[in-house]
């Protein structure tokens, strides 16, 4: 029996009304999954597989594996002293030179020319400027033009542009970049004051930030806002102090016992990228608050440097992992992820966030993650 | 490309067998095939903005339980069982969290009671889909599975753990409530 045959059993008047009702229900428009949902789910499945394989050792082979591991460990220990100095870091490639060449005349970078979305022009300009700043030297004119361009993008409310999701990411990443660059560009101070005012206005009463109405915050965008506030506070912007404290408290509330960081406070969803960025943020921005660095370290320990099996790269996740591993002194793991990023960039491997950031994003994040 | 095309032609049960054998691509095909159905299942349950999180949780649970899937159970039945359990766990977690966290006491309860529905009811502006979301859970489940998904009542009964006769009576009651709502409007 199904709905149709059930209706045949009812009085004709009821059946007709219910059939019409069912017709209305079925005709209602359905929600479409977002473009990246399949990839996110598969990334979560891959992470699950990686976690399980780390803890699983087939019993019959356990003794042999343990013996082999012991021999390998002794060998590596003996070699480590000699080989450490010879370990080759991943060289920083010509990505920054390409970024410098790609800057527009107005000082911004154009995402749409490189496969990204124009909605994120401020954030991608900010990341590109940071990448140039992190390179050895020689990009001072480009960085100055980027700072001027970002200041010019600021609206009356202090925000740097975009709508919805893009608005808050643009704002946090740009504020973070300007706070980082401010010591060498003191003219940015008024811009930063207004930017911090906007950060404070958009903070929820619970201490987080979100672009979805009714939410008290999501960890992804909150981590970026906290990074921006921490950087500004370190540069002497007192207006950052209270929102920073509240933001860190909210970030602490989404940490789970297994080390992962939940997207919403009540959510079960999490990802390695989110956990890594939050871990790094807690460790670096939470150094003056009891327990936050330990929490961040616990989160970083839950991460794996093992390559993801997905055919789609996730430069954002890998960048965050490098930050997290570096911040806890896990240099070998950080280097492993750096190498993956370098290989992916050389191979122009499709990236999960390509439609958002295009080549600007992968190049800038790979440069920012470089040793 | 050819290999992927072949996979998409396989039925759910065959894909699940491949997943059990470690075939990641087979699982990706299942995700693509059923994610929209699950997304709308959660959306119609009154979830506002965590629907995709819950879809992800359901597929993760499916992956963990892949070896428990037996071909005697229709795949969608198995999937809805998992989705419903994910939703129940989520509601429990939120209720527990509400009790434990002082700071949440002053906040409106999150999505579980579909705040938009309550507001809309008060203002008389509720539409049919919101009315479905506002039904008691037991009634809403049979509408979701029996009407939207058009599952045989035997499967609905299996998913909900109730007799087929109860599915019929709940369906009648649910539709009668919705009909009354339309007539009042």
Interface residues (C-beta under 8 A of the other chain):
Chain A: X1 X2 X3 X6 X10 X14 X17 X18 X21 X22 X24 X25 X26 X28 X30 X31 X32 X33 X34 X37 X38 X40 X41 X42 X44 X45 X46 X48 X206 X212 X214 X215 X216 X253 X263 X264 X265 X266 X267 X268 X269 X309
Chain B: X24 X27 X28 X31 X32 X35 X36 X39 X40 X43 X48 X49 X50 X51 X52 X53 X54 X55 X56 X57 X59 X60 X63 X64 X86 X89 X90 X93 X94 X97 X101 X103 X107 X108 X110 X115 X128 X129 X132 X143 X146 X147 X148 X150 X151 X152 X153 X154 X164 X168 X171 X172 X175 X178 X179 X182
